[in-house]
Amino acid sequence: MSEPSRIILAQSSGSGESGTNSSSDPYALARRRLVDTRIRTAGVKNERVLWSIAETPRHEFVPASVRDKAYFDMALPIGAAQTISSPFIVASMTETLDPQPTDRVLEIGTGSGYQAAVLSPLVADVYSIEIVESLGLTARAALDRLGYENVHTRIGDGFLGWPEEAPFDKIIVTCSPESVPVPLVEQLREGGSMIIPVGERYQQTLYRMVKRDGELIRQPLRPTLFVPMTGTAESGRKTLPDPANPVIVNGDFEEESESSELTESAPTESELPIGNDPVGVDAIRDALEPLGTPTPNPSEFIEGWYYGRQVARFVEEGNAMARFENVTPGLGSHLLQGIAIDGSKVSTIRLSARVRTHNVAKGPDADALPMLAISYYDGNRRDLGMITLGPYRGTRDWKKDSRILRVPPAAKEAIIRIGLFGATGRVDFDDVKIEKMGR
């Protein structure tokens, strides 16, 4: 069964115009559809960024085994326990970086090379570091073959940055440390900006940071999930997940997101770093919110969950829930959460939730209906399969749905998904839980 998201996009071939001659590039139409139906509709507005996504051949940066999913809006495994981020996340981070033609950009985490390729036509130079040698070499070969001459790569620990080429106008980090590496702060020019996911292994926040008077002004953007920054950053991590006892965070949705923090356009005067030439609030706002960058919608931020689309925390008679609403067949409406789960220590789990529906109608795809799903992945982030509860249709009052599931022995982590997944109508989820049953 395919992912119940329609976060994903069926790949197409044939004629179509995308800036690339589709007769020689059978993926051109798929890229254009990806941009028009998944990325633009999700809030990315910068036309230069959208153009670059439409022109960058993502299929050239993924293994042959998953090439048929290259233009699905989803992360894909690329080997060495790493993934290529979803096209929307790449587009959103690129737009938030506000790339300018004169920028020298440092990327931490080359991975497949796709993010560097998207940045290449938008900036002067990209300097990209990858700690995993096999990935770095493969990415370098792909970038060379495709003619990305302004992308410079090296194998090394991204925590340390690239001091010989510093300072950088922008820094983009595509893996998550628990805290911001000091060398990266030092290598960012005064007034420069950094995009970086920071936090615990499965509970992270994507930040935009601007360097003023040698210090970083931080603006949280959205909850997110990235692979961890390895090397020095990982060895110093203080909070680790417990894969022998998997749990869902805020499955009852009672915990409120710190949305006030997310909506502040700039720090108050008292929060600004004090230097010889104090920077005003307007200057910080301009730096944090360059023209054309998307404004995060905190109503779709639910504590502990991420990548929300058309969802809000809703409170009814004192009880909180996640409410999904959609009127456009096929349009995404969902919420995700990653968890650590070790199949050698957890043989079975009980997955459960309370669900209520109102006027739910199936979307254009066979699985475009509300459901609760869990997908398992091994230590190399290869897909081990997905199991669902549901689907749910029509109108019905609250009902608890529960199922005991076997955990694949090779499982090391899982993704929980809830939502409408392309259906129309309204669905409410509450008390989403995982309980360890066996071993």
Long-range contacts (C-beta under 8 A, 24 or more apart in sequence): 1-367, 1-386, 1-388, 2-367, 3-72, 3-74, 3-373, 3-375, 3-386, 3-417, 4-367, 4-368, 4-369, 4-371, 4-373, 4-386, 4-388, 4-391, 4-417, 4-421, 5-74, 5-332, 5-334, 5-417, 5-419, 5-421, 5-422, 6-330, 6-332, 6-363, 6-365, 6-367, 6-368, 6-421, 6-422, 7-38, 7-72, 7-73, 7-74, 7-86, 7-307, 7-309, 7-332, 7-334, 7-421, 8-69, 8-72, 8-73, 8-74, 9-33, 9-34, 9-37, 9-38, 9-71, 9-72, 9-73, 10-72, 11-68, 11-69, 11-70, 11-71, 11-72, 18-54, 18-55, 19-51, 19-54, 19-55, 20-55, 25-57, 27-57, 27-58, 27-59, 27-70, 27-71, 30-70, 30-71, 31-55, 31-56, 31-57, 31-58, 31-71, 33-71, 34-71, 34-73, 34-87, 37-330, 38-73, 38-87, 38-88, 38-332, 39-73, 39-87, 39-88, 39-91, 41-331, 42-88, 42-92, 42-309, 42-332, 43-92, 43-294, 43-297, 44-88, 44-91, 44-92, 44-95, 44-294, 45-95, 45-292, 45-294, 46-94, 46-95, 46-292, 46-293, 48-99, 48-122, 49-91, 49-94, 49-95, 49-99, 49-118, 49-122, 50-91, 52-94, 52-118, 52-119, 52-121, 52-122, 53-87, 53-90, 53-91, 53-118, 55-121, 56-114, 56-117, 56-118, 57-146, 58-84, 58-87, 58-114, 60-142, 60-145, 60-146, 61-112, 61-113, 61-114, 61-117, 61-139, 61-142, 62-112, 77-377, 77-380, 77-381, 77-382, 77-383, 78-111, 78-112, 78-135, 79-134, 79-135, 79-380, 80-132, 80-134, 80-135, 80-380, 81-227, 81-379, 81-380, 81-381, 82-111, 82-132, 82-135, 82-227, 82-381, 83-111, 83-227, 83-381, 84-111, 84-112, 84-114, 85-111, 85-114, 85-115, 85-174, 85-226, 89-224, 90-114, 90-115, 90-118, 91-118, 92-294, 93-172, 93-174, 93-195, 93-206, 94-118, 94-119, 94-122, 94-172, 95-292, 95-293, 95-294, 96-195, 96-208, 96-221, 96-293, 96-294, 97-170, 97-172, 97-193, 97-195, 98-170, 98-193, 98-290, 98-291, 98-292, 98-293, 99-123, 99-170, 100-169, 102-169, 103-169, 103-170, 104-165, 104-168, 104-169, 104-170, 105-168, 105-169, 105-170, 105-171, 105-172, 106-161, 106-162, 106-165, 106-166, 106-168, 106-170, 106-171, 106-172, 106-184, 106-187, 107-171, 107-172, 107-173, 107-174, 108-158, 108-161, 108-171, 108-172, 108-173, 108-174, 108-175, 108-184, 108-229, 109-158, 109-173, 109-174, 109-175, 109-227, 109-229, 110-135, 110-136, 110-139, 110-153, 111-135, 111-139, 111-174, 112-138, 112-139, 112-142, 113-138, 113-139, 113-140, 113-142, 113-143, 113-148, 113-151, 113-153, 115-172, 115-174, 116-143, 116-148, 116-151, 116-153, 117-143, 117-146, 117-148, 117-151, 119-151, 119-172, 120-148, 120-150, 120-151, 123-150, 123-170, 124-150, 125-150, 125-151, 125-152, 126-150, 126-151, 126-152, 127-152, 127-153, 127-154, 127-162, 127-165, 127-168, 128-152, 128-153, 128-154, 129-153, 129-154, 129-155, 129-156, 129-157, 129-158, 129-161, 129-162, 130-154, 130-155, 130-156, 130-158, 131-155, 131-156, 131-157, 131-158, 131-230, 131-231, 132-230, 157-231, 157-232, 158-229, 158-231, 158-233, 159-183, 159-184, 159-229, 159-231, 159-232, 159-233, 160-232, 161-186, 161-187, 162-187, 163-187, 167-192, 168-192, 170-194, 170-195, 171-195, 171-196, 172-196, 173-197, 173-229, 174-226, 175-226, 175-227, 175-228, 175-229, 175-230, 176-201, 176-204, 176-224, 176-226, 176-227, 176-228, 176-229, 177-228, 177-229, 177-233, 177-234, 177-237, 178-233, 178-236, 178-237, 178-238, 178-239, 180-209, 180-216, 181-229, 181-232, 181-233, 185-211, 185-216, 190-214, 191-287, 193-287, 193-288, 197-224, 197-226, 200-239, 200-241, 201-228, 201-237, 201-239, 201-240, 201-241, 201-340, 202-241, 202-249, 202-337, 202-338, 202-339, 202-340, 202-413, 203-249, 203-304, 204-306, 208-288, 210-284, 210-287, 210-288, 212-272, 212-273, 212-275, 212-279, 212-284, 212-287, 213-273, 213-274, 213-275, 213-276, 213-277, 213-279, 214-273, 214-275, 215-273, 217-266, 217-267, 217-272, 217-273, 217-284, 217-287, 217-288, 219-264, 219-266, 219-288, 220-258, 220-261, 220-262, 221-262, 221-296, 222-262, 222-296, 222-301, 222-306, 223-257, 223-301, 223-302, 223-303, 223-304, 223-305, 223-306, 223-307, 223-308, 224-306, 224-307, 225-306, 225-307, 225-336, 225-338, 227-381, 241-339, 241-340, 242-340, 243-340, 243-341, 243-342, 243-345, 243-346, 243-412, 243-413, 244-342, 244-345, 244-346, 245-346, 245-436, 246-339, 246-340, 246-341, 246-346, 246-349, 246-414, 246-434, 246-436, 247-339, 247-434, 248-304, 248-337, 248-339, 248-416, 248-432, 248-433, 248-434, 249-303, 249-304, 249-305, 249-337, 250-302, 250-303, 250-304, 250-305, 251-304, 251-353, 251-431, 251-432, 251-433, 252-320, 252-430, 252-431, 252-432, 253-302, 253-313, 253-320, 253-321, 253-322, 253-429, 253-430, 254-320, 255-303, 255-304, 256-303, 256-313, 257-298, 257-301, 257-302, 257-303, 257-313, 258-303, 259-298, 259-299, 259-301, 262-296, 262-298, 262-301, 263-296, 263-298, 265-289, 302-335, 304-337, 305-335, 305-336, 305-337, 306-335, 306-336, 306-337, 307-334, 307-335, 307-336, 308-334, 308-335, 309-333, 309-334, 309-335, 309-419, 310-420, 311-335, 311-419, 314-428, 319-430, 320-430, 321-428, 321-429, 321-430, 322-418, 322-428, 322-429, 322-430, 323-426, 323-427, 323-428, 324-370, 324-418, 324-419, 324-420, 324-426, 324-427, 324-428, 324-429, 325-420, 325-425, 325-426, 326-420, 326-422, 326-423, 326-424, 326-425, 327-424, 328-424, 329-361, 329-363, 329-364, 329-368, 329-422, 329-423, 329-424, 330-363, 330-364, 330-365, 330-368, 330-422, 331-422, 332-419, 332-421, 332-422, 333-419, 333-420, 333-421, 333-422, 333-423, 334-417, 334-418, 334-419, 334-420, 334-421, 335-417, 335-418, 335-419, 336-415, 336-416, 336-417, 337-415, 337-416, 338-413, 338-414, 338-415, 338-416, 339-413, 339-414, 339-415, 339-416, 339-434, 340-412, 340-413, 341-376, 341-407, 341-411, 341-412, 341-413, 341-414, 342-411, 342-412, 343-376, 343-407, 343-408, 343-409, 343-410, 343-411, 343-412, 344-409, 345-439, 346-407, 346-411, 346-436, 346-438, 346-439, 347-406, 347-407, 347-409, 347-437, 347-438, 347-439, 348-404, 348-405, 348-406, 348-407, 348-436, 348-437, 348-438, 348-439, 349-404, 349-405, 349-407, 349-434, 349-435, 349-436, 349-437, 350-402, 350-403, 350-404, 350-405, 350-433, 350-434, 350-435, 350-437, 351-387, 351-389, 351-402, 351-403, 351-405, 351-433, 351-434, 352-389, 352-400, 352-401, 352-402, 352-403, 352-431, 352-432, 352-433, 352-435, 353-389, 353-400, 353-401, 353-418, 353-429, 353-430, 353-431, 353-432, 353-433, 354-398, 354-399, 354-400, 354-401, 354-429, 354-430, 354-431, 355-390, 355-392, 355-398, 355-399, 355-400, 355-401, 355-427, 355-428, 355-429, 355-430, 356-396, 356-397, 356-398, 356-399, 356-427, 356-428, 357-392, 357-393, 357-394, 357-395, 357-396, 357-425, 357-426, 357-427, 357-428, 358-395, 358-425, 358-426, 358-427, 359-394, 359-395, 359-424, 359-425, 359-426, 360-392, 360-393, 360-394, 360-395, 360-420, 360-423, 360-424, 360-425, 360-426, 360-427, 361-393, 361-423, 361-424, 361-425, 362-393, 362-423, 363-420, 363-421, 363-422, 363-423, 363-424, 364-422, 365-422, 367-391, 367-421, 368-421, 368-422, 368-423, 369-393, 369-420, 369-421, 369-422, 369-423, 370-418, 370-419, 370-420, 370-421, 370-423, 370-427, 371-417, 371-418, 371-421, 372-401, 372-416, 372-417, 372-418, 372-429, 372-432, 373-416, 373-417, 373-418, 374-405, 374-414, 374-415, 374-416, 374-417, 374-434, 375-414, 375-415, 375-417, 376-407, 376-408, 376-411, 376-413, 376-414, 377-411, 377-412, 377-413, 377-414, 377-415, 378-408, 378-410, 378-411, 378-412, 379-410, 379-412, 381-413, 384-408, 384-410, 384-411, 392-427, 398-428, 398-430, 400-431, 404-437
